């Protein structure tokens, strides 16, 4: 299995419940190994580890944008 990381920045006003729901929604998707907010160093960024052979990065970003329309991908 091939895995890559993608960091997505969300709006600072996205509350804790919405962040937890987003983590669960992403982790329930085939091809996504891990999705978690980095609560201390980057509280407004979610790190997603996924298999690009199973799911496209843009598909993940579109899922996040359903919760936060201005979410943006951050270069690592």
Secondary structure, DSSP 8 states (H G I E B T S, - for coil): ---EEEEEE--TT--HHHHHHHHHHHHTSTTEEEEEEETTTEEEEEEEEE-TTTS-HHHHHHHHHHH-TT-EEE--
